[in-house]
Amino acid sequence: MLIEPQGAWVRALRAGIPDDGVLVNELTQVGYFARLAYSVYQPNTFLTPGYQGTLGYGFPTALGVAAANPKRMVVSINGDGGFGWGLQELSTARKYNLNVTIIVFNDGHFGNVRNMQQDQFGEEFGVQLYNPKYDRLAAAFEIPYKLAKGPSDLERLLVERVSNPGPILIEAKVGPMPSPWHLLRLVPPPFAKR
């Protein structure tokens, strides 16, 4: 049960987050695979929206977790589409100096919707995003910014975070990823190629 590059990103998350750190999942390709492959060692250290499809849930939820657990590492993983629903809350992260690591997997699209459209219709429509420059966005809120050039970079940045509390925005530029749906369901979804 392996899918790449999602698997490499999930392994980097697990290696970089302490056992008592909290990973707040979001509806992103890496997040979908994390449901299956992210090892959880302590209760209440993996939060997910489940199958409700609540795009944009992750970052605001992570802020609440960080406010309630100021001494624990809280990591919010987001796609660029989902993060866009709540990016104004960078103000909250900075105002209260919340110990939250915000990771944005940036592919410039609503990636899952793009996969579904390509599978069902052979083309895509209305899924491309016009994103902010995340380094400038972080700077506007006086939040440190880092670019993860790959999974090993992300792991290193997470390990460094343990001794540097407060908010940080990490951007991971990614390309299209294969659909994880065959791993999450017993039968293919109605839009999948047969």
N, CA, C and O atoms as a DFTB+ gen file, in Angstrom:
776 C
 N C O
     1  1       0.840      -1.171       0.000
     2  2       0.000       0.000       0.000
     3  2       0.889       1.239       0.000
     4  3       1.096       1.860       1.043
     5  1       1.405       1.591      -1.152
     6  2       2.298       2.728      -1.247
     7  2       1.920       3.551      -2.466
     8  3       1.554       3.014      -3.511
     9  1       2.014       4.843      -2.315
    10  2       1.745       5.759      -3.411
    11  2       2.747       6.900      -3.278
    12  3       2.938       7.446      -2.192
    13  1       3.370       7.246      -4.367
    14  2       4.390       8.297      -4.345
    15  2       3.984       9.438      -5.262
    16  3       3.359       9.209      -6.297
    17  1       4.330      10.651      -4.896
    18  2       5.249      11.074      -3.845
    19  2       4.600      11.256      -2.470
    20  3       5.278      11.634      -1.514
    21  1       3.287      10.988      -2.360
    22  2       2.631      11.185      -1.078
    23  2       3.311      10.418       0.048
    24  3       3.454      10.933       1.158
    25  1       3.728       9.191      -0.236
    26  2       4.369       8.374       0.787
    27  2       5.624       9.031       1.350
    28  3       5.847       9.017       2.560
    29  1       6.433       9.598       0.481
    30  2       7.674      10.253       0.936
    31  2       7.363      11.451       1.830
    32  3       8.049      11.674       2.828
    33  1       6.335      12.224       1.478
    34  2       5.961      13.374       2.311
    35  2       5.439      12.927       3.668
    36  3       5.763      13.540       4.685
    37  1       4.633      11.863       3.698
    38  2       4.092      11.368       4.968
    39  2       5.217      10.811       5.839
    40  3       5.222      11.029       7.050
    41  1       6.154      10.107       5.247
    42  2       7.291       9.597       6.032
    43  2       8.104      10.750       6.621
    44  3       8.582      10.655       7.751
    45  1       8.264      11.838       5.863
    46  2       8.988      13.010       6.362
    47  2       8.240      13.649       7.527
    48  3       8.854      14.063       8.510
    49  1       6.921      13.729       7.419
    50  2       6.124      14.273       8.521
    51  2       6.311      13.431       9.777
    52  3       6.557      13.963      10.859
    53  1       6.195      12.120       9.627
    54  2       6.312      11.250      10.808
    55  2       7.704      11.338      11.432
    56  3       7.835      11.335      12.656
    57  1       8.724      11.413      10.615
    58  2      10.095      11.483      11.134
    59  2      10.385      12.832      11.782
    60  3      11.223      12.915      12.680
    61  1       9.709      13.884      11.343
    62  2      10.017      15.216      11.850
    63  2       9.153      15.700      12.993
    64  3       9.504      16.673      13.661
    65  1       8.032      15.043      13.230
    66  2       7.109      15.468      14.292
    67  2       7.336      14.589      15.517
    68  3       7.347      13.364      15.395
    69  1       7.518      15.186      16.694
    70  2       7.691      14.375      17.910
    71  2       6.463      13.490      18.161
    72  3       5.374      13.778      17.665
    73  1       6.644      12.427      18.926
    74  2       5.553      11.489      19.190
    75  2       4.340      12.167      19.808
    76  3       3.209      11.746      19.565
    77  1       4.558      13.223      20.612
    78  2       3.431      13.915      21.237
    79  2       2.980      15.131      20.423
    80  3       2.074      15.853      20.839
    81  1       3.602      15.355      19.274
    82  2       3.180      16.442      18.397
    83  2       1.861      16.099      17.731
    84  3       1.530      14.926      17.557
    85  1       1.110      17.121      17.359
    86  2      -0.212      16.928      16.772
    87  2      -0.167      17.273      15.288
    88  3       0.251      18.368      14.910
    89  1      -0.596      16.341      14.456
    90  2      -0.733      16.582      13.029
    91  2      -2.207      16.811      12.738
    92  3      -3.045      15.949      13.002
    93  1      -2.517      17.987      12.189
    94  2      -3.883      18.298      11.791
    95  2      -3.946      18.148      10.277
    96  3      -3.308      18.883       9.524
    97  1      -4.729      17.180       9.868
    98  2      -4.854      16.784       8.479
    99  2      -5.856      17.690       7.764
   100  3      -6.715      18.307       8.393
   101  1      -5.732      17.755       6.472
   102  2      -6.630      18.557       5.639
   103  2      -6.909      17.761       4.373
   104  3      -6.277      16.734       4.126
   105  1      -7.840      18.229       3.587
   106  2      -8.168      17.573       2.322
   107  2      -7.122      17.964       1.281
   108  3      -7.324      18.872       0.474
   109  1      -6.019      17.259       1.326
   110  2      -4.931      17.431       0.377
   111  2      -4.414      16.046       0.020
   112  3      -4.623      15.096       0.776
   113  1      -3.746      15.917      -1.116
   114  2      -3.285      14.594      -1.540
   115  2      -2.419      13.929      -0.473
   116  3      -2.547      12.729      -0.230
   117  1      -1.550      14.693       0.158
   118  2      -0.708      14.137       1.229
   119  2      -1.582      13.771       2.426
   120  3      -1.353      12.757       3.086
   121  1      -2.572      14.593       2.696
   122  2      -3.479      14.328       3.809
   123  2      -4.290      13.062       3.630
   124  3      -4.487      12.306       4.582
   125  1      -4.764      12.824       2.411
   126  2      -5.528      11.597       2.168
   127  2      -4.678      10.369       2.486
   128  3      -5.137       9.437       3.146
   129  1      -3.450      10.383       2.013
   130  2      -2.591       9.224       2.255
   131  2      -2.191       9.119       3.722
   132  3      -1.982       8.018       4.233
   133  1      -2.084      10.260       4.402
   134  2      -1.736      10.237       5.828
   135  2      -2.770       9.467       6.642
   136  3      -2.435       8.886       7.673
   137  1      -4.010       9.458       6.195
   138  2      -5.052       8.690       6.901
   139  2      -4.675       7.222       7.027
   140  3      -5.030       6.557       8.000
   141  1      -3.951       6.725       6.027
   142  2      -3.573       5.321       6.015
   143  2      -2.162       5.067       6.521
   144  3      -1.891       4.013       7.097
   145  1      -1.267       6.015       6.313
   146  2       0.154       5.719       6.481
   147  2       0.859       6.499       7.581
   148  3       2.022       6.216       7.869
   149  1       0.198       7.476       8.211
   150  2       0.855       8.243       9.269
   151  2       0.700       7.484      10.579
   152  3      -0.414       7.316      11.074
   153  1       1.802       7.032      11.136
   154  2       1.770       6.280      12.391
   155  2       1.468       7.219      13.557
   156  3       2.079       8.279      13.689
   157  1       0.530       6.822      14.388
   158  2       0.116       7.617      15.544
   159  2       0.541       6.871      16.804
   160  3       0.201       5.702      16.986
   161  1       1.287       7.556      17.674
   162  2       1.848       6.915      18.858
   163  2       1.175       7.313      20.163
   164  3       1.347       6.636      21.176
   165  1       0.417       8.394      20.156
   166  2      -0.263       8.844      21.364
   167  2      -1.666       9.314      21.005
   168  3      -1.910       9.746      19.879
   169  1      -2.589       9.230      21.961
   170  2      -3.956       9.680      21.684
   171  2      -3.996      11.164      21.330
   172  3      -3.171      11.951      21.795
   173  1      -4.958      11.525      20.511
   174  2      -5.228      12.920      20.156
   175  2      -4.054      13.619      19.473
   176  3      -3.856      14.821      19.647
   177  1      -3.284      12.869      18.702
   178  2      -2.161      13.481      17.989
   179  2      -2.344      13.447      16.467
   180  3      -1.438      13.822      15.722
   181  1      -3.508      13.001      16.014
   182  2      -3.820      13.024      14.582
   183  2      -5.288      13.415      14.436
   184  3      -6.185      12.652      14.796
   185  1      -5.516      14.605      13.905
   186  2      -6.879      15.108      13.731
   187  2      -7.181      15.205      12.252
   188  3      -6.356      15.676      11.469
   189  1      -8.361      14.761      11.872
   190  2      -8.737      14.712      10.475
   191  2     -10.202      15.109      10.316
   192  3     -10.999      14.900      11.231
   193  1     -10.569      15.681       9.163
   194  2     -11.974      15.981       8.933
   195  2     -12.789      14.740       8.577
   196  3     -13.998      14.834       8.366
   197  1     -12.145      13.590       8.508
   198  2     -12.842      12.381       8.118
   199  2     -13.221      12.447       6.651
   200  3     -12.450      12.937       5.826
   201  1     -14.388      11.962       6.329
   202  2     -14.822      11.916       4.938
   203  2     -15.889      12.979       4.633
   204  3     -16.634      12.857       3.661
   205  1     -15.954      14.013       5.469
   206  2     -16.983      15.018       5.279
   207  2     -16.671      16.004       4.153
   208  3     -17.564      16.731       3.718
   209  1     -15.447      16.047       3.680
   210  2     -15.111      16.929       2.574
   211  2     -15.080      18.392       2.966
   212  3     -15.429      19.258       2.164
   213  1     -14.673      18.674       4.174
   214  2     -14.666      20.042       4.683
   215  2     -13.361      20.748       4.300
   216  3     -12.462      20.914       5.124
   217  1     -13.280      21.153       3.044
   218  2     -12.099      21.853       2.544
   219  2     -11.908      23.153       3.325
   220  3     -12.850      23.928       3.488
   221  1     -10.708      23.384       3.798
   222  2     -10.404      24.572       4.573
   223  2     -10.456      24.343       6.073
   224  3     -10.219      25.275       6.840
   225  1     -10.756      23.141       6.508
   226  2     -10.872      22.780       7.915
   227  2      -9.538      22.819       8.657
   228  3      -9.495      23.181       9.833
   229  1      -8.462      22.454       7.987
   230  2      -7.205      22.151       8.666
   231  2      -6.542      23.290       9.401
   232  3      -6.274      23.172      10.597
   233  1      -6.270      24.384       8.726
   234  2      -5.506      25.468       9.346
   235  2      -6.239      26.086      10.535
   236  3      -5.632      26.219      11.598
   237  1      -7.520      26.474      10.414
   238  2      -8.198      27.024      11.591
   239  2      -8.262      26.037      12.759
   240  3      -8.145      26.434      13.919
   241  1      -8.445      24.765      12.453
   242  2      -8.465      23.750      13.509
   243  2      -7.115      23.677      14.205
   244  3      -7.045      23.579      15.430
   245  1      -6.049      23.726      13.426
   246  2      -4.699      23.681      14.010
   247  2      -4.457      24.865      14.934
   248  3      -3.768      24.727      15.945
   249  1      -5.010      26.016      14.608
   250  2      -4.867      27.181      15.491
   251  2      -5.510      26.908      16.841
   252  3      -4.940      27.242      17.880
   253  1      -6.686      26.307      16.834
   254  2      -7.348      25.954      18.090
   255  2      -6.550      24.942      18.885
   256  3      -6.435      25.050      20.106
   257  1      -5.999      23.956      18.190
   258  2      -5.174      22.938      18.867
   259  2      -3.941      23.591      19.483
   260  3      -3.567      23.273      20.612
   261  1      -3.311      24.501      18.747
   262  2      -2.109      25.175      19.254
   263  2      -2.441      26.066      20.450
   264  3      -1.660      26.145      21.398
   265  1      -3.589      26.734      20.413
   266  2      -3.987      27.579      21.546
   267  2      -4.220      26.736      22.799
   268  3      -3.896      27.163      23.907
   269  1      -4.781      25.544      22.620
   270  2      -5.070      24.666      23.748
   271  2      -3.850      23.879      24.225
   272  3      -3.847      23.363      25.343
   273  1      -2.811      23.782      23.387
   274  2      -1.619      22.981      23.703
   275  2      -0.355      23.779      23.388
   276  3       0.389      23.407      22.481
   277  1      -0.096      24.861      24.113
   278  2       1.005      25.758      23.736
   279  2       2.396      25.135      23.799
   280  3       3.321      25.648      23.170
   281  1       2.564      24.057      24.532
   282  2       3.893      23.454      24.669
   283  2       4.120      22.299      23.702
   284  3       5.210      21.728      23.666
   285  1       3.113      21.953      22.926
   286  2       3.246      20.851      21.975
   287  2       3.430      21.391      20.572
   288  3       2.949      22.475      20.243
   289  1       4.127      20.629      19.750
   290  2       4.278      20.984      18.349
   291  2       2.980      20.631      17.624
   292  3       2.498      19.502      17.706
   293  1       2.428      21.606      16.921
   294  2       1.208      21.399      16.136
   295  2       1.557      21.680      14.681
   296  3       2.098      22.736      14.355
   297  1       1.242      20.724      13.810
   298  2       1.555      20.839      12.391
   299  2       0.255      20.764      11.601
   300  3      -0.529      19.828      11.758
   301  1       0.040      21.749      10.762
   302  2      -1.138      21.816       9.899
   303  2      -0.698      21.569       8.466
   304  3       0.090      22.338       7.914
   305  1      -1.215      20.476       7.847
   306  2      -0.879      20.235       6.443
   307  2      -2.082      20.624       5.593
   308  3      -3.219      20.252       5.883
   309  1      -1.800      21.387       4.531
   310  2      -2.843      21.945       3.691
   311  2      -2.431      21.901       2.240
   312  3      -1.249      22.011       1.912
   313  1      -3.412      21.740       1.372
   314  2      -3.176      22.035      -0.032
   315  2      -3.328      23.532      -0.208
   316  3      -3.870      24.212       0.664
   317  1      -2.858      24.045      -1.317
   318  2      -2.979      25.487      -1.542
   319  2      -4.433      25.906      -1.676
   320  3      -4.790      27.017      -1.285
   321  1      -5.279      25.038      -2.223
   322  2      -6.697      25.366      -2.331
   323  2      -7.368      25.459      -0.975
   324  3      -8.062      26.436      -0.697
   325  1      -7.176      24.472      -0.136
   326  2      -7.780      24.472       1.201
   327  2      -7.231      25.571       2.089
   328  3      -7.973      26.179       2.861
   329  1      -5.940      25.830       1.984
   330  2      -5.332      26.879       2.807
   331  2      -5.919      28.244       2.457
   332  3      -6.054      29.109       3.322
   333  1      -6.266      28.432       1.192
   334  2      -6.833      29.701       0.759
   335  2      -8.124      30.071       1.467
   336  3      -8.472      31.250       1.526
   337  1      -8.842      29.094       2.007
   338  2     -10.101      29.355       2.696
   339  2      -9.875      30.062       4.028
   340  3     -10.786      30.715       4.538
   341  1      -8.688      29.944       4.595
   342  2      -8.469      30.519       5.928
   343  2      -7.153      31.241       6.088
   344  3      -6.720      31.482       7.215
   345  1      -6.494      31.598       4.979
   346  2      -5.154      32.175       5.099
   347  2      -5.135      33.480       5.889
   348  3      -4.088      33.858       6.416
   349  1      -6.275      34.181       5.983
   350  2      -6.318      35.411       6.776
   351  2      -6.049      35.132       8.251
   352  3      -5.714      36.045       9.005
   353  1      -6.193      33.868       8.667
   354  2      -5.944      33.523      10.067
   355  2      -4.456      33.494      10.408
   356  3      -4.090      33.213      11.549
   357  1      -3.602      33.781       9.437
   358  2      -2.197      34.013       9.777
   359  2      -2.106      35.154      10.787
   360  3      -1.198      35.182      11.618
   361  1      -3.035      36.080      10.713
   362  2      -3.105      37.174      11.677
   363  2      -3.293      36.634      13.096
   364  3      -2.658      37.117      14.033
   365  1      -4.154      35.645      13.255
   366  2      -4.395      35.038      14.574
   367  2      -3.149      34.319      15.067
   368  3      -2.774      34.432      16.235
   369  1      -2.507      33.573      14.160
   370  2      -1.283      32.850      14.541
   371  2      -0.219      33.811      15.054
   372  3       0.448      33.539      16.052
   373  1      -0.067      34.936      14.363
   374  2       0.940      35.919      14.769
   375  2       0.519      36.662      16.029
   376  3       1.317      36.822      16.952
   377  1      -0.732      37.116      16.074
   378  2      -1.212      37.899      17.220
   379  2      -1.000      37.158      18.536
   380  3      -0.580      37.756      19.527
   381  1      -1.290      35.856      18.549
   382  2      -1.176      35.072      19.777
   383  2       0.102      34.233      19.823
   384  3       0.292      33.427      20.733
   385  1       0.976      34.431      18.833
   386  2       2.246      33.707      18.769
   387  2       2.049      32.203      18.963
   388  3       2.757      31.569      19.745
   389  1       1.094      31.652      18.252
   390  2       0.758      30.242      18.407
   391  2       1.861      29.356      17.834
   392  3       2.459      29.661      16.802
   393  1       2.106      28.278      18.518
   394  2       3.150      27.329      18.117
   395  2       2.586      26.382      17.063
   396  3       2.294      25.219      17.341
   397  1       2.440      26.907      15.851
   398  2       1.852      26.118      14.773
   399  2       2.756      26.170      13.544
   400  3       3.190      27.237      13.109
   401  1       3.019      25.004      13.009
   402  2       3.786      24.871      11.775
   403  2       2.781      24.652      10.650
   404  3       2.087      23.635      10.615
   405  1       2.708      25.604       9.738
   406  2       1.737      25.565       8.657
   407  2       2.462      25.109       7.394
   408  3       3.364      25.793       6.911
   409  1       2.071      23.967       6.868
   410  2       2.688      23.449       5.639
   411  2       1.654      23.551       4.523
   412  3       0.540      23.041       4.643
   413  1       2.038      24.215       3.438
   414  2       1.167      24.345       2.279
   415  2       1.798      23.574       1.120
   416  3       2.866      23.938       0.628
   417  1       1.127      22.509       0.691
   418  2       1.548      21.767      -0.497
   419  2       0.964      22.496      -1.695
   420  3      -0.240      22.439      -1.946
   421  1       1.824      23.178      -2.426
   422  2       1.408      24.091      -3.489
   423  2       1.596      23.445      -4.862
   424  3       2.718      23.299      -5.347
   425  1       0.480      23.064      -5.474
   426  2       0.538      22.575      -6.854
   427  2      -0.177      23.524      -7.809
   428  3      -0.276      23.247      -9.005
   429  1      -0.674      24.643      -7.282
   430  2      -1.335      25.632      -8.123
   431  2      -2.721      25.238      -8.604
   432  3      -3.261      25.852      -9.523
   433  1      -3.301      24.207      -7.982
   434  2      -4.608      23.698      -8.416
   435  2      -5.401      23.173      -7.217
   436  3      -4.854      22.914      -6.145
   437  1      -6.704      23.026      -7.440
   438  2      -7.488      22.147      -6.580
   439  2      -7.159      20.751      -7.094
   440  3      -7.847      20.228      -7.970
   441  1      -6.107      20.151      -6.548
   442  2      -5.527      18.931      -7.120
   443  2      -6.458      17.739      -7.171
   444  3      -6.479      17.011      -8.164
   445  1      -7.229      17.526      -6.115
   446  2      -8.129      16.382      -6.113
   447  2      -9.246      16.563      -7.136
   448  3      -9.611      15.620      -7.837
   449  1      -9.785      17.773      -7.220
   450  2     -10.838      18.049      -8.193
   451  2     -10.283      17.874      -9.613
   452  3     -10.955      17.332     -10.491
   453  1      -9.060      18.336      -9.820
   454  2      -8.432      18.161     -11.132
   455  2      -8.343      16.681     -11.492
   456  3      -8.680      16.290     -12.609
   457  1      -7.883      15.848     -10.534
   458  2      -7.804      14.404     -10.783
   459  2      -9.167      13.824     -11.152
   460  3      -9.282      13.040     -12.094
   461  1     -10.193      14.212     -10.408
   462  2     -11.530      13.682     -10.671
   463  2     -12.025      14.104     -12.054
   464  3     -12.592      13.296     -12.790
   465  1     -11.809      15.371     -12.403
   466  2     -12.253      15.841     -13.718
   467  2     -11.517      15.126     -14.846
   468  3     -12.128      14.731     -15.839
   469  1     -10.212      14.961     -14.694
   470  2      -9.446      14.282     -15.733
   471  2      -9.876      12.823     -15.864
   472  3      -9.970      12.299     -16.973
   473  1     -10.137      12.168     -14.729
   474  2     -10.581      10.768     -14.769
   475  2     -11.948      10.625     -15.413
   476  3     -12.174       9.707     -16.201
   477  1     -12.859      11.526     -15.081
   478  2     -14.229      11.385     -15.562
   479  2     -14.448      11.981     -16.948
   480  3     -15.176      11.416     -17.764
   481  1     -13.810      13.136     -17.214
   482  2     -14.102      13.850     -18.459
   483  2     -12.920      13.949     -19.422
   484  3     -13.083      14.365     -20.569
   485  1     -11.734      13.567     -18.955
   486  2     -10.563      13.644     -19.805
   487  2      -9.995      15.043     -19.947
   488  3      -9.077      15.258     -20.739
   489  1     -10.515      15.985     -19.204
   490  2     -10.009      17.356     -19.208
   491  2     -10.348      18.006     -17.867
   492  3     -11.062      17.437     -17.041
   493  1      -9.817      19.209     -17.677
   494  2     -10.060      19.916     -16.418
   495  2     -10.637      21.292     -16.701
   496  3     -10.416      21.870     -17.765
   497  1     -11.379      21.807     -15.732
   498  2     -11.986      23.115     -15.892
   499  2     -12.112      23.787     -14.523
   500  3     -12.624      23.186     -13.579
   501  1     -11.649      25.020     -14.417
   502  2     -11.847      25.821     -13.207
   503  2     -11.096      25.341     -11.984
   504  3     -11.516      25.619     -10.861
   505  1      -9.991      24.624     -12.169
   506  2      -9.265      24.089     -11.015
   507  2      -7.929      24.777     -10.770
   508  3      -7.303      24.560      -9.733
   509  1      -7.491      25.598     -11.705
   510  2      -6.215      26.275     -11.535
   511  2      -6.385      27.441     -10.568
   512  3      -7.373      28.173     -10.629
   513  1      -5.411      27.605      -9.676
   514  2      -5.457      28.649      -8.663
   515  2      -4.475      29.762      -9.001
   516  3      -3.462      29.534      -9.662
   517  1      -4.782      30.946      -8.547
   518  2      -3.836      32.053      -8.583
   519  2      -3.473      32.322      -7.137
   520  3      -4.197      33.013      -6.421
   521  1      -2.348      31.773      -6.714
   522  2      -1.932      31.824      -5.315
   523  2      -1.106      33.057      -5.001
   524  3      -0.495      33.657      -5.885
   525  1      -1.098      33.427      -3.722
   526  2      -0.181      34.487      -3.316
   527  2       1.250      33.962      -3.348
   528  3       1.475      32.753      -3.408
   529  1       2.202      34.865      -3.308
   530  2       3.596      34.480      -3.086
   531  2       3.684      34.211      -1.579
   532  3       3.609      35.137      -0.771
   533  1       3.841      32.952      -1.219
   534  2       3.744      32.585       0.191
   535  2       4.833      33.219       1.050
   536  3       4.606      33.491       2.229
   537  1       6.003      33.456       0.481
   538  2       7.046      34.129       1.257
   539  2       6.610      35.555       1.615
   540  3       6.844      36.021       2.730
   541  1       5.975      36.237       0.662
   542  2       5.499      37.596       0.911
   543  2       4.300      37.604       1.854
   544  3       4.162      38.488       2.700
   545  1       3.443      36.613       1.695
   546  2       2.283      36.509       2.575
   547  2       2.731      36.333       4.028
   548  3       2.228      37.010       4.925
   549  1       3.676      35.426       4.253
   550  2       4.195      35.221       5.602
   551  2       4.846      36.491       6.131
   552  3       4.632      36.867       7.284
   553  1       5.636      37.151       5.296
   554  2       6.308      38.382       5.717
   555  2       5.307      39.472       6.088
   556  3       5.558      40.257       7.001
   557  1       4.173      39.526       5.385
   558  2       3.156      40.530       5.680
   559  2       2.619      40.376       7.096
   560  3       2.169      41.353       7.695
   561  1       2.660      39.160       7.639
   562  2       2.195      38.900       8.999
   563  2       3.359      38.700       9.975
   564  3       3.160      38.298      11.121
   565  1       4.571      38.985       9.504
   566  2       5.791      38.821      10.313
   567  2       5.925      37.396      10.848
   568  3       6.266      37.166      12.008
   569  1       5.643      36.455       9.953
   570  2       5.772      35.032      10.267
   571  2       6.930      34.484       9.441
   572  3       7.007      34.746       8.241
   573  1       7.827      33.731      10.062
   574  2       8.927      33.137       9.296
   575  2       8.398      32.227       8.177
   576  3       7.346      31.599       8.301
   577  1       9.162      32.183       7.090
   578  2       8.811      31.388       5.922
   579  2      10.000      30.509       5.546
   580  3      11.151      30.939       5.613
   581  1       9.702      29.272       5.151
   582  2      10.731      28.376       4.621
   583  2      10.144      27.643       3.419
   584  3       8.939      27.402       3.343
   585  1      11.016      27.298       2.491
   586  2      10.635      26.504       1.340
   587  2      11.210      25.102       1.506
   588  3      12.421      24.938       1.653
   589  1      10.350      24.098       1.483
   590  2      10.792      22.700       1.524
   591  2      10.916      22.230       0.090
   592  3       9.915      22.107      -0.614
   593  1      12.135      21.967      -0.347
   594  2      12.371      21.567      -1.738
   595  2      12.096      20.093      -1.987
   596  3      12.135      19.635      -3.128
   597  1      11.823      19.360      -0.937
   598  2      11.513      17.943      -1.052
   599  2      11.239      17.382       0.322
   600  3      11.366      18.098       1.315
   601  1      10.862      16.107       0.405
   602  2      10.551      15.497       1.698
   603  2      11.686      15.563       2.712
   604  3      11.433      15.815       3.890
   605  1      12.930      15.343       2.289
   606  2      14.035      15.392       3.260
   607  2      14.210      16.804       3.811
   608  3      14.544      16.979       4.983
   609  1      13.988      17.799       2.979
   610  2      14.016      19.191       3.421
   611  2      12.928      19.444       4.460
   612  3      13.173      20.089       5.479
   613  1      11.732      18.934       4.199
   614  2      10.628      19.108       5.136
   615  2      10.958      18.459       6.472
   616  3      10.732      19.056       7.524
   617  1      11.485      17.255       6.438
   618  2      11.843      16.573       7.685
   619  2      12.842      17.411       8.486
   620  3      12.684      17.573       9.696
   621  1      13.854      17.936       7.826
   622  2      14.860      18.759       8.504
   623  2      14.225      20.001       9.122
   624  3      14.520      20.349      10.265
   625  1      13.356      20.666       8.370
   626  2      12.697      21.873       8.880
   627  2      11.822      21.564      10.091
   628  3      11.759      22.359      11.029
   629  1      11.154      20.426      10.078
   630  2      10.328      20.043      11.220
   631  2      11.168      19.757      12.447
   632  3      10.809      20.156      13.555
   633  1      12.277      19.072      12.261
   634  2      13.166      18.785      13.394
   635  2      13.689      20.084      13.997
   636  3      13.774      20.211      15.218
   637  1      14.037      21.040      13.155
   638  2      14.509      22.344      13.636
   639  2      13.420      23.079      14.408
   640  3      13.719      23.830      15.337
   641  1      12.172      22.873      14.038
   642  2      11.044      23.569      14.659
   643  2      10.875      23.238      16.125
   644  3      10.412      24.077      16.898
   645  1      11.239      22.039      16.519
   646  2      11.012      21.601      17.894
   647  2      11.597      22.596      18.889
   648  3      10.985      22.856      19.926
   649  1      12.755      23.152      18.600
   650  2      13.398      24.090      19.525
   651  2      13.145      25.552      19.157
   652  3      13.748      26.445      19.753
   653  1      12.267      25.813      18.188
   654  2      11.951      27.184      17.762
   655  2      10.436      27.373      17.703
   656  3       9.855      27.361      16.618
   657  1       9.788      27.548      18.865
   658  2       8.332      27.665      18.855
   659  2       7.844      28.963      18.208
   660  3       8.622      29.873      17.924
   661  1       6.558      29.013      17.990
   662  2       5.925      30.149      17.329
   663  2       5.444      29.730      15.964
   664  3       5.713      28.606      15.539
   665  1       4.738      30.602      15.258
   666  2       4.228      30.230      13.944
   667  2       5.307      30.254      12.872
   668  3       6.253      31.039      12.940
   669  1       5.151      29.390      11.892
   670  2       6.011      29.380      10.707
   671  2       5.182      28.852       9.542
   672  3       4.317      27.994       9.717
   673  1       5.455      29.372       8.364
   674  2       4.807      28.902       7.142
   675  2       5.854      28.216       6.278
   676  3       6.863      28.817       5.907
   677  1       5.602      26.948       5.963
   678  2       6.491      26.176       5.102
   679  2       5.736      25.861       3.817
   680  3       4.650      25.283       3.848
   681  1       6.319      26.246       2.699
   682  2       5.736      25.941       1.396
   683  2       6.480      24.767       0.788
   684  3       7.710      24.747       0.747
   685  1       5.720      23.788       0.316
   686  2       6.291      22.652      -0.406
   687  2       5.693      22.679      -1.804
   688  3       4.515      22.377      -1.989
   689  1       6.509      23.043      -2.785
   690  2       6.016      23.068      -4.161
   691  2       5.985      21.644      -4.687
   692  3       6.989      20.932      -4.661
   693  1       4.821      21.246      -5.162
   694  2       4.637      19.879      -5.645
   695  2       3.979      19.913      -7.018
   696  3       3.410      20.927      -7.424
   697  1       4.065      18.813      -7.713
   698  2       3.392      18.667      -8.996
   699  2       2.147      17.819      -8.832
   700  3       1.743      17.515      -7.709
   701  1       1.534      17.433      -9.944
   702  2       0.372      16.547      -9.863
   703  2       0.738      15.250      -9.155
   704  3       1.841      14.726      -9.307
   705  1      -0.208      14.751      -8.385
   706  2       0.011      13.504      -7.651
   707  2      -1.035      12.486      -8.078
   708  3      -2.153      12.851      -8.440
   709  1      -0.674      11.220      -8.036
   710  2      -1.654      10.199      -8.410
   711  2      -2.795      10.144      -7.402
   712  3      -2.619      10.444      -6.221
   713  1      -3.945       9.761      -7.884
   714  2      -5.122       9.661      -7.026
   715  2      -4.914       8.588      -5.959
   716  3      -4.440       7.493      -6.263
   717  1      -5.269       8.900      -4.708
   718  2      -5.162       7.908      -3.641
   719  2      -6.456       7.135      -3.410
   720  3      -6.514       6.281      -2.526
   721  1      -7.502       7.428      -4.200
   722  2      -8.827       6.892      -3.877
   723  2      -8.873       5.371      -3.882
   724  3      -9.625       4.780      -3.106
   725  1      -8.095       4.728      -4.732
   726  2      -8.122       3.268      -4.743
   727  2      -7.627       2.686      -3.424
   728  3      -7.935       1.540      -3.098
   729  1      -6.858       3.469      -2.663
   730  2      -6.375       3.004      -1.365
   731  2      -7.366       3.284      -0.247
   732  3      -7.323       2.638       0.800
   733  1      -8.250       4.236      -0.463
   734  2      -9.159       4.668       0.595
   735  2     -10.536       4.021       0.521
   736  3     -11.308       4.113       1.476
   737  1     -10.856       3.375      -0.579
   738  2     -12.181       2.784      -0.759
   739  2     -12.057       1.336      -1.203
   740  3     -11.070       0.931      -1.816
   741  1     -13.068       0.585      -0.880
   742  2     -13.075      -0.818      -1.314
   743  2     -13.499      -0.954      -2.771
   744  3     -13.160      -1.934      -3.434
   745  1     -14.239       0.028      -3.264
   746  2     -14.649       0.017      -4.667
   747  2     -14.244       1.356      -5.277
   748  3     -14.136       2.352      -4.562
   749  1     -14.021       1.390      -6.584
   750  2     -13.657       2.672      -7.208
   751  2     -14.807       3.656      -7.127
   752  3     -15.968       3.252      -7.187
   753  1     -14.504       4.948      -6.990
   754  2     -15.569       5.939      -7.003
   755  2     -16.210       5.991      -8.382
   756  3     -15.616       5.528      -9.356
   757  1     -17.423       6.553      -8.480
   758  2     -18.129       6.552      -9.767
   759  2     -17.413       7.305     -10.871
   760  3     -17.673       7.049     -12.047
   761  1     -16.521       8.226     -10.534
   762  2     -15.840       9.016     -11.543
   763  2     -14.536       8.381     -12.027
   764  3     -13.917       8.888     -12.962
   765  1     -14.113       7.286     -11.409
   766  2     -12.822       6.686     -11.767
   767  2     -12.912       5.948     -13.095
   768  3     -13.954       5.407     -13.464
   769  1     -11.795       5.944     -13.793
   770  2     -11.713       5.149     -15.028
   771  2     -11.851       3.673     -14.679
   772  3     -11.354       3.211     -13.652
   773  1     -12.514       2.970     -15.523
   774  2     -12.699       1.538     -15.256
   775  2     -11.891       0.725     -16.236
   776  3     -11.909      -0.505     -16.181
